[in-house]
Amino acid sequence: MPEPDIDIRALAEAFEAFTRSTQTMEESYRRLEARLHELDRELEARNQELALTSDYLNSILESMSDGVIAVDNADRITTFNGAASRVLGFSPAELLDSRFADAFGRGFAGPDAASYGELRAKDGHCVRVLERDSPLCDRNGTRIGAVKVFQDQTEIENLRMKVRQQDRLAAVGEMAATVAHEIRNPLGGIRGFAALLARDLDENDPRRRLVAKIEVGAKELERVVSELLEYTRPIQLRLQRVSCAALIETALGYLEAGERPIAVVNGVGKDLHVHADVEKMRQAFLNILLNAFQSIDGAGEVRITAREREQNVWVAIEDTGCGMTPAQREQVFSPFFTTKEKGTGLGLAVASKTVEAHGGVIEVESEPGKGSVFRVRLPRME
């Protein structure tokens, strides 16, 4: 039998080895636990850094004035920034994970270089854009999608249209000056000779009626030439304090309803004053009132009101006439646009130009068969 002392010694050595092993394992566990906590802190810092970077990139993306749309390899939308939402009317939530073709009615890809194209907006109309496409790749160079950057060209197209219109008006202005000179001289002779002829004819002579028509035609032609010159020449204002009521009353004094039973209700108070050129604003109001009279076929009413709002005076001229379609309303202040057989299309264009020269605004509301309301905003005179 082995000696008891030997067994005890072996047991003590085994226990001591176990203790050392346990201590080593505890120390390794503590080091592992410390490393795990260190990795957790590093991971949290990296996550915070990633979140800050993501927020920073999203802030840049949302602050861009250009629209940005990104898709994956299946042409599903993954990014849709704020500018794209403003231009096209969709919210990002409506389009994310949708196929590009389903949303916009066309394929995603465009030419390699920047080019003009169209994107369908939420309301169905097509927006003309200048677009450029680029591939999206990961850090290994593997393609993961594509990105489209585009600019809304609507405002630029409108500006181009205005520039073309200004060029046309400049040409019309040069032509008008020549036409006015060439027409007014013989026109004065025609009116003078017609007056002499009318004087020599007896009042009961039927030819006197024909002479009267010559005089009316010559006067109408002179009015057209004057309106054309008025519209094309630069406006020089002589501003002064003037009563809105005086402007309206003077303009109404030039109008005649004739045989048509048109009631005029003038509700403009005498205490409202504006800073304006008396003659030019009187002509502007006259043109608006004349349009209101001519829009009424038969009996009707023209109502004029004015009110004060902030630092402006708003004058409203409302009629019970035939009204306008949306297409007519869009062009009502364009030169040479008219719905009347004998109209020149310059009256409201001149009125709009005059109001804008005063730093004001002219607006119109109208529906077919429900009449029209023209509102003129002018700076108030303290």
DOLUMVO-677392 format. One record per residue (C-alpha): x, z, y negated; residue in one letter. Coordinates in Angstrom, 1 decimal, m for minus. Each point is the difference from the previous one (the first is absolute). Example, Ala and Ser with C-alpha at 12.3 -4.5 7.8 and 13.67 -1.06 7.14 Angstrom:
# DOLUMVO-677392
+--------+--------+--------+-----+
!      u !      w !      v ! res !
+--------+--------+--------+-----+
!   12.3 !    7.8 !    4.5 !   a !
!    1.4 !   m0.7 !   m3.4 !   s !
+--------+--------+--------+-----+
END
This chain:
# DOLUMVO-677392
+--------+--------+--------+-----+
!      u !      w !      v ! res !
+--------+--------+--------+-----+
!    0.0 !    0.0 !    0.0 !   m !
!    1.2 !   m0.8 !   m3.5 !   p !
!    1.1 !    2.8 !   m2.2 !   e !
!   m2.7 !    1.4 !   m2.3 !   p !
!    2.4 !    0.0 !   m2.9 !   d !
!    0.7 !   m3.7 !    0.5 !   i !
!   m3.7 !   m0.8 !   m0.1 !   d !
!   m0.5 !    2.0 !   m3.2 !   i !
!    2.9 !   m1.7 !   m1.6 !   r !
!   m1.2 !   m3.5 !    0.9 !   a !
!   m3.5 !    0.9 !   m1.2 !   l !
!    1.5 !    1.3 !   m3.3 !   a !
!    2.0 !   m3.2 !   m0.4 !   e !
!   m3.0 !   m2.2 !    0.7 !   a !
!   m2.1 !    2.0 !   m2.5 !   f !
!    2.8 !   m0.3 !   m2.6 !   e !
!    0.1 !   m3.7 !    0.5 !   a !
!   m3.8 !   m0.2 !   m0.3 !   f !
!    0.2 !    1.9 !   m3.2 !   t !
!    2.6 !   m2.2 !   m1.4 !   r !
!   m2.0 !   m3.1 !    1.0 !   s !
!   m3.1 !    1.5 !   m1.6 !   t !
!    1.9 !    0.7 !   m3.2 !   q !
!    1.3 !   m3.5 !    0.0 !   t !
!   m3.4 !   m1.4 !    0.6 !   m !
!   m1.4 !    2.1 !   m2.8 !   e !
!    2.7 !   m1.1 !   m2.3 !   e !
!   m0.7 !   m3.7 !    0.9 !   s !
!   m3.7 !    0.6 !   m0.5 !   y !
!    0.7 !    1.5 !   m3.5 !   r !
!    2.2 !   m3.0 !   m0.9 !   r !
!   m2.6 !   m2.4 !    1.3 !   l !
!   m2.7 !    1.8 !   m1.9 !   e !
!    2.1 !   m0.1 !   m3.2 !   a !
!    0.6 !   m3.7 !    0.5 !   r !
!   m3.7 !   m0.6 !    0.6 !   l !
!   m0.8 !    1.8 !   m3.2 !   h !
!    2.7 !   m2.0 !   m1.8 !   e !
!   m1.5 !   m3.2 !    1.4 !   l !
!   m3.5 !    1.1 !   m1.1 !   d !
!    1.3 !    0.5 !   m3.5 !   r !
!    1.8 !   m3.4 !    0.0 !   e !
!   m3.1 !   m1.7 !    1.4 !   l !
!   m2.2 !    1.7 !   m2.7 !   e !
!    2.5 !   m1.1 !   m2.7 !   a !
!    0.0 !   m3.5 !    1.4 !   r !
!   m3.8 !   m0.1 !    0.1 !   n !
!   m0.1 !    1.3 !   m3.6 !   q !
!    2.5 !   m2.7 !   m1.0 !   e !
!   m1.9 !   m2.6 !    1.9 !   l !
!   m3.3 !    1.1 !   m1.7 !   a !
!    1.7 !   m0.1 !   m3.5 !   l !
!    1.3 !   m3.4 !    0.8 !   t !
!   m3.3 !   m1.2 !    1.2 !   s !
!   m1.8 !    1.4 !   m3.0 !   d !
!    2.6 !   m1.6 !   m2.3 !   y !
!   m0.4 !   m3.4 !    1.7 !   l !
!   m3.8 !    0.3 !   m0.1 !   n !
!    0.2 !    1.0 !   m3.7 !   s !
!    2.1 !   m3.1 !   m0.7 !   i !
!   m2.4 !   m2.2 !    2.1 !   l !
!   m3.1 !    1.4 !   m1.8 !   e !
!    1.6 !   m0.4 !   m3.5 !   s !
!    0.8 !   m3.6 !    0.5 !   m !
!   m2.0 !   m2.5 !   m2.1 !   s !
!    0.2 !   m2.5 !    2.8 !   d !
!   m2.2 !    0.1 !    3.1 !   g !
!    1.7 !    0.8 !    3.3 !   v !
!   m1.5 !   m0.7 !    3.4 !   i !
!    2.0 !    0.7 !    3.2 !   a !
!   m1.0 !   m1.0 !    3.6 !   v !
!    1.5 !    0.6 !    3.4 !   d !
!    0.8 !   m2.7 !    2.6 !   n !
!   m3.6 !   m0.2 !    0.9 !   a !
!   m1.0 !   m0.8 !   m3.6 !   d !
!   m1.7 !    3.4 !   m0.4 !   r !
!    0.2 !    1.5 !   m3.4 !   i !
!    2.2 !    3.1 !   m0.2 !   t !
!    0.5 !    0.3 !   m3.8 !   t !
!   m2.3 !   m0.8 !   m2.9 !   f !
!    1.1 !    1.4 !   m3.3 !   n !
!   m2.0 !    1.0 !   m3.1 !   g !
!    0.7 !   m3.2 !   m1.9 !   a !
!   m1.4 !   m2.0 !    2.9 !   a !
!   m3.1 !    2.2 !   m0.1 !   s !
!   m0.5 !   m0.6 !   m3.7 !   r !
!    0.3 !   m3.7 !    0.3 !   v !
!   m2.0 !   m0.6 !    3.2 !   l !
!   m2.5 !    2.9 !   m0.1 !   g !
!    0.7 !    1.4 !    3.4 !   f !
!    1.1 !    3.6 !    0.6 !   s !
!    3.0 !    0.5 !    2.5 !   p !
!   m2.3 !    1.9 !    2.4 !   a !
!   m2.2 !   m3.1 !    0.3 !   e !
!    2.8 !   m2.3 !    1.0 !   l !
!    2.7 !    2.0 !    1.9 !   l !
!    0.3 !   m1.1 !    3.6 !   d !
!   m2.2 !   m3.0 !   m0.7 !   s !
!    1.2 !   m3.6 !    0.6 !   r !
!    1.1 !   m1.8 !   m3.1 !   f !
!   m2.0 !   m3.1 !    0.8 !   a !
!   m3.2 !    2.0 !    0.5 !   d !
!    0.4 !    1.7 !   m3.4 !   a !
!    1.1 !   m3.0 !   m2.1 !   f !
!   m1.2 !   m3.1 !    1.8 !   g !
!    3.4 !   m1.6 !    0.4 !   r !
!    3.3 !    0.5 !    1.8 !   g !
!    2.6 !    2.5 !   m1.3 !   f !
!    2.9 !   m2.4 !   m0.1 !   a !
!    0.8 !   m1.9 !   m3.1 !   g !
!    2.9 !   m2.3 !   m1.0 !   p !
!    3.5 !    1.5 !    0.0 !   d !
!    0.3 !   m0.3 !   m3.8 !   a !
!   m2.4 !    1.5 !   m2.5 !   a !
!   m3.1 !   m2.2 !   m0.2 !   s !
!   m3.6 !    0.1 !   m1.3 !   y !
!   m2.8 !    0.8 !    2.4 !   g !
!   m3.4 !    1.8 !    0.2 !   e !
!   m1.1 !    3.3 !    1.5 !   l !
!   m3.7 !    0.7 !    0.6 !   r !
!   m1.1 !    3.2 !   m1.9 !   a !
!   m2.6 !    2.5 !    1.3 !   k !
!   m2.8 !   m1.6 !   m2.1 !   d !
!    0.7 !   m3.4 !    1.6 !   g !
!    1.7 !   m1.8 !   m2.9 !   h !
!    3.5 !   m1.4 !    0.5 !   c !
!    2.8 !    1.4 !   m2.2 !   v !
!    2.8 !   m2.4 !   m0.9 !   r !
!    3.4 !    1.8 !    0.7 !   v !
!    3.7 !   m0.8 !   m0.1 !   l !
!    1.2 !    1.3 !    3.4 !   e !
!    3.3 !    0.4 !    1.8 !   r !
!    0.4 !    1.0 !    3.7 !   d !
!    3.0 !    1.8 !    1.6 !   s !
!    0.6 !    1.2 !    3.6 !   p !
!    0.2 !    3.7 !    0.9 !   l !
!    2.7 !    1.1 !    2.4 !   c !
!    1.1 !    3.3 !    1.5 !   d !
!    3.6 !    1.3 !   m0.2 !   r !
!    0.9 !   m2.1 !    3.1 !   n !
!   m1.1 !   m3.2 !   m1.7 !   g !
!   m3.1 !   m0.3 !    2.2 !   t !
!   m3.0 !   m1.5 !   m1.8 !   r !
!   m2.9 !    2.6 !   m0.3 !   i !
!   m2.3 !   m1.9 !   m2.4 !   g !
!   m0.1 !   m1.6 !   m3.5 !   a !
!   m0.7 !    0.9 !   m3.6 !   v !
!   m1.8 !   m2.0 !   m2.7 !   k !
!    0.6 !    0.7 !   m3.7 !   v !
!   m2.5 !   m1.7 !   m2.3 !   f !
!   m0.9 !   m0.2 !   m3.7 !   q !
!   m3.5 !   m0.5 !   m1.3 !   d !
!    0.0 !   m3.2 !   m2.1 !   q !
!   m3.5 !    0.4 !   m1.5 !   t !
!    1.2 !    1.3 !   m3.3 !   e !
!    2.8 !   m2.5 !   m0.2 !   i !
!   m2.4 !   m2.9 !    0.7 !   e !
!   m2.3 !    1.4 !   m2.7 !   n !
!    2.9 !    0.1 !   m2.5 !   l !
!    1.0 !   m3.5 !    1.0 !   r !
!   m3.6 !   m1.1 !   m0.6 !   m !
!    0.0 !    1.7 !   m3.4 !   k !
!    3.3 !   m1.7 !   m0.9 !   v !
!   m1.4 !   m3.4 !    1.0 !   r !
!   m3.1 !    0.8 !   m2.1 !   q !
!    2.1 !    0.9 !   m3.0 !   q !
!    2.0 !   m3.2 !    0.4 !   d !
!   m3.3 !   m2.0 !    0.0 !   r !
!   m1.2 !    1.9 !   m3.0 !   l !
!    3.2 !   m0.7 !   m1.9 !   a !
!   m0.5 !   m3.7 !    0.8 !   a !
!   m3.6 !    0.2 !   m1.0 !   v !
!    1.0 !    1.7 !   m3.3 !   g !
!    2.4 !   m2.8 !   m0.9 !   e !
!   m2.7 !   m2.5 !    0.9 !   m !
!   m2.6 !    1.9 !   m2.0 !   a !
!    2.0 !    0.0 !   m3.1 !   a !
!    0.4 !   m3.8 !    0.2 !   t !
!   m3.7 !   m0.5 !    1.0 !   v !
!   m1.2 !    2.2 !   m2.8 !   a !
!    2.0 !   m2.0 !   m2.6 !   h !
!   m1.1 !   m3.3 !    1.4 !   e !
!   m3.7 !    1.0 !    0.4 !   i !
!   m0.6 !    2.1 !   m3.1 !   r !
!    0.8 !   m2.7 !   m2.5 !   n !
!   m2.4 !   m2.6 !    1.3 !   p !
!   m2.4 !    2.7 !    0.8 !   l !
!   m0.1 !    1.1 !   m3.6 !   g !
!   m0.7 !   m3.6 !   m1.0 !   g !
!   m2.8 !   m0.3 !    2.6 !   i !
!   m1.7 !    3.2 !   m1.4 !   r !
!    0.4 !   m1.1 !   m3.6 !   g !
!   m1.4 !   m3.5 !    0.6 !   f !
!   m2.8 !    1.5 !    2.0 !   a !
!   m0.9 !    2.3 !   m2.8 !   a !
!    0.0 !   m2.9 !   m2.5 !   l !
!   m2.1 !   m2.1 !    2.4 !   l !
!   m2.5 !    2.9 !    0.3 !   a !
!   m0.2 !    0.3 !   m3.8 !   r !
!   m0.8 !   m3.7 !   m0.3 !   d !
!   m2.8 !    0.0 !    2.6 !   l !
!   m3.5 !    1.1 !   m0.7 !   d !
!   m1.1 !    3.3 !    1.7 !   e !
!   m2.7 !   m1.9 !    1.9 !   n !
!    2.4 !   m2.7 !    1.2 !   d !
!    0.4 !    0.2 !    3.8 !   p !
!    3.7 !   m0.9 !   m0.4 !   r !
!    0.6 !    3.3 !   m1.7 !   r !
!   m0.5 !    1.8 !    3.4 !   r !
!    2.8 !   m2.2 !    1.4 !   l !
!    2.3 !    1.0 !   m2.9 !   v !
!   m0.8 !    3.6 !    0.7 !   a !
!    1.1 !   m0.4 !    3.6 !   k !
!    3.3 !   m1.5 !   m1.3 !   i !
!    0.6 !    3.0 !   m2.2 !   e !
!   m0.8 !    2.4 !    2.9 !   v !
!    2.3 !   m1.8 !    2.4 !   g !
!    2.8 !    0.0 !   m2.6 !   a !
!   m0.5 !    3.7 !   m0.6 !   k !
!    0.1 !    0.7 !    3.7 !   e !
!    3.2 !   m2.0 !    0.5 !   l !
!    1.6 !    1.9 !   m2.9 !   e !
!   m0.9 !    3.3 !    1.7 !   r !
!    1.6 !   m1.1 !    3.3 !   v !
!    3.2 !   m0.9 !   m1.8 !   v !
!    0.0 !    3.3 !   m1.9 !   s !
!   m0.5 !    2.0 !    3.3 !   e !
!    2.7 !   m1.9 !    1.7 !   l !
!    2.4 !    0.7 !   m2.9 !   l !
!   m1.1 !    3.6 !   m0.1 !   e !
!    0.8 !    0.5 !    3.7 !   y !
!    3.4 !   m1.7 !    0.1 !   t !
!    1.5 !    1.4 !   m3.2 !   r !
!    1.7 !    3.5 !    0.0 !   p !
!   m2.3 !    2.7 !   m1.3 !   i !
!    1.1 !    1.7 !   m3.3 !   q !
!   m1.9 !    3.2 !   m0.6 !   l !
!   m0.9 !    1.7 !   m3.3 !   r !
!   m1.0 !    3.4 !    1.3 !   l !
!   m2.2 !    2.3 !   m2.0 !   q !
!   m2.6 !    2.7 !    0.5 !   r !
!   m3.3 !   m1.6 !    0.7 !   v !
!   m3.4 !    1.2 !    1.2 !   s !
!   m1.2 !   m1.2 !    3.4 !   c !
!   m3.5 !   m0.2 !   m1.4 !   a !
!    1.2 !   m2.3 !   m2.8 !   a !
!    1.8 !   m2.3 !    2.5 !   l !
!   m3.1 !   m0.3 !    2.2 !   i !
!   m2.5 !   m0.5 !   m2.9 !   e !
!    2.2 !   m2.7 !   m1.6 !   t !
!    0.3 !   m1.8 !    3.4 !   a !
!   m3.8 !    0.2 !    0.5 !   l !
!   m0.5 !   m1.5 !   m3.4 !   g !
!    1.4 !   m3.3 !    1.2 !   y !
!   m2.3 !   m0.2 !    3.0 !   l !
!   m3.5 !   m1.4 !    0.2 !   e !
!   m2.2 !    0.4 !    3.0 !   a !
!   m2.0 !   m3.0 !   m1.0 !   g !
!   m3.3 !   m0.4 !    1.7 !   e !
!    1.0 !    2.2 !    3.0 !   r !
!   m1.4 !    3.5 !   m0.2 !   p !
!    3.2 !    1.9 !    0.4 !   i !
!    0.0 !    3.6 !   m1.1 !   a !
!    3.2 !    1.5 !   m1.4 !   v !
!    0.4 !    3.8 !    0.3 !   v !
!    3.0 !    1.2 !   m2.0 !   n !
!    0.9 !    3.6 !    0.8 !   g !
!    3.4 !    0.1 !   m1.6 !   v !
!    0.4 !    3.0 !   m2.2 !   g !
!    1.6 !   m0.3 !   m3.4 !   k !
!    2.4 !    2.9 !    0.6 !   d !
!    2.2 !   m1.8 !    2.5 !   l !
!    3.1 !   m1.7 !   m1.5 !   h !
!    2.8 !   m2.1 !    1.5 !   v !
!    3.3 !   m1.4 !   m1.1 !   h !
!   m0.6 !   m3.8 !    0.0 !   a !
!    0.3 !   m3.3 !   m1.7 !   d !
!   m3.5 !   m0.4 !   m1.5 !   v !
!   m0.3 !   m3.8 !    0.2 !   e !
!    1.5 !   m0.4 !    3.4 !   k !
!   m2.0 !    2.9 !    1.6 !   m !
!   m3.2 !   m1.3 !   m1.6 !   r !
!    0.7 !   m3.4 !    1.6 !   q !
!    0.7 !    1.7 !    3.4 !   a !
!   m3.3 !    1.9 !   m0.1 !   f !
!   m1.8 !   m3.1 !   m1.2 !   l !
!    1.3 !   m2.0 !    3.0 !   n !
!   m1.1 !    2.7 !    2.4 !   i !
!   m3.4 !    0.3 !   m1.6 !   l !
!   m0.4 !   m3.8 !    0.0 !   l !
!    0.8 !   m0.1 !    3.7 !   n !
!   m2.7 !    2.7 !    0.5 !   a !
!   m2.6 !   m2.0 !   m2.0 !   f !
!    0.8 !   m3.2 !    1.9 !   q !
!   m0.3 !    1.7 !    3.4 !   s !
!   m3.7 !    0.9 !   m0.7 !   i !
!   m2.5 !   m2.7 !    0.9 !   d !
!   m3.2 !    0.9 !   m1.7 !   g !
!   m0.9 !    3.6 !   m0.9 !   a !
!    2.7 !    2.7 !    0.3 !   g !
!    1.9 !    2.8 !   m1.6 !   e !
!    3.5 !    0.6 !   m1.3 !   v !
!    0.9 !    3.6 !   m0.3 !   r !
!    3.2 !    1.2 !   m1.8 !   i !
!    1.3 !    3.6 !    0.3 !   t !
!    3.2 !    1.8 !   m0.9 !   a !
!    1.5 !    3.3 !    1.1 !   r !
!    3.2 !    1.9 !   m0.6 !   e !
!    2.3 !    1.0 !    2.9 !   r !
!    3.3 !    1.6 !   m0.4 !   e !
!    1.9 !   m2.1 !   m2.7 !   q !
!   m2.1 !   m3.1 !    0.5 !   n !
!   m3.3 !   m1.5 !   m1.0 !   v !
!   m1.9 !   m1.9 !    2.7 !   w !
!   m2.5 !   m2.6 !   m1.2 !   v !
!   m2.4 !   m1.3 !    2.7 !   a !
!   m2.1 !   m3.2 !   m0.4 !   i !
!   m2.6 !   m0.3 !    2.7 !   e !
!   m2.3 !   m2.9 !    0.5 !   d !
!   m2.9 !   m0.8 !    2.4 !   t !
!    1.2 !   m3.5 !    0.6 !   g !
!    0.7 !   m2.0 !    3.2 !   c !
!    3.1 !    2.0 !    0.9 !   g !
!    3.1 !   m1.3 !    1.8 !   m !
!    1.3 !   m0.4 !    3.6 !   t !
!    3.2 !    1.8 !    1.0 !   p !
!    1.9 !   m3.3 !   m0.3 !   a !
!   m1.3 !   m0.6 !   m3.5 !   q !
!    0.8 !    3.5 !   m1.0 !   r !
!    3.6 !   m0.4 !    1.1 !   e !
!    0.4 !   m3.0 !   m2.3 !   q !
!   m2.2 !    0.9 !   m2.9 !   v !
!    2.9 !    0.7 !   m2.4 !   f !
!    2.0 !   m3.1 !    1.1 !   s !
!    0.4 !   m2.7 !   m2.6 !   p !
!   m2.3 !   m3.1 !    0.5 !   f !
!   m2.1 !    1.7 !    2.7 !   f !
!   m3.7 !   m0.3 !   m0.9 !   t !
!   m3.3 !   m0.2 !    1.9 !   t !
!   m1.8 !   m1.5 !   m3.0 !   k !
!   m0.6 !   m3.7 !   m0.5 !   e !
!    1.3 !    0.0 !   m3.6 !   k !
!    2.4 !    2.9 !    0.2 !   g !
!    3.7 !   m0.4 !   m0.7 !   t !
!    1.1 !    3.0 !    2.1 !   g !
!    2.0 !    1.5 !   m2.9 !   l !
!   m2.3 !    2.6 !   m1.5 !   g !
!    0.6 !    2.8 !    2.5 !   l !
!    3.6 !   m1.0 !    0.5 !   a !
!    0.6 !    0.4 !   m3.8 !   v !
!   m1.9 !    3.4 !    0.1 !   a !
!    2.2 !    1.2 !    2.8 !   s !
!    3.2 !   m1.1 !   m1.7 !   k !
!   m1.1 !    1.7 !   m3.2 !   t !
!   m0.9 !    3.3 !    1.6 !   v !
!    3.3 !    0.1 !    2.0 !   e !
!    1.9 !   m0.7 !   m3.3 !   a !
!   m1.6 !    3.2 !   m1.4 !   h !
!    1.3 !    2.0 !    3.0 !   g !
!   m3.5 !    0.1 !    1.5 !   g !
!   m1.7 !   m1.1 !    3.2 !   v !
!   m3.0 !   m2.1 !    0.7 !   i !
!   m1.9 !    0.4 !    3.3 !   e !
!   m3.2 !   m1.5 !    1.5 !   v !
!   m2.5 !    1.1 !    2.6 !   e !
!   m2.5 !   m2.6 !    1.2 !   s !
!   m2.3 !   m1.0 !    2.9 !   e !
!   m2.0 !   m3.2 !    0.4 !   p !
!   m3.5 !    0.5 !   m1.4 !   g !
!    0.8 !    3.5 !   m1.4 !   k !
!    1.8 !   m0.8 !   m3.3 !   g !
!    3.5 !    0.9 !   m1.1 !   s !
!    1.7 !    2.9 !   m1.8 !   v !
!    3.1 !   m0.7 !   m2.1 !   f !
!    2.0 !    3.1 !   m1.0 !   r !
!    2.6 !   m0.1 !   m2.7 !   v !
!    2.5 !    2.9 !   m0.4 !   r !
!    1.7 !    0.3 !   m3.4 !   l !
!    2.3 !    2.8 !   m1.3 !   p !
!   m1.9 !    2.5 !   m2.1 !   r !
!    0.8 !    0.5 !   m3.6 !   m !
!    0.4 !    3.7 !   m0.8 !   e !
+--------+--------+--------+-----+
END
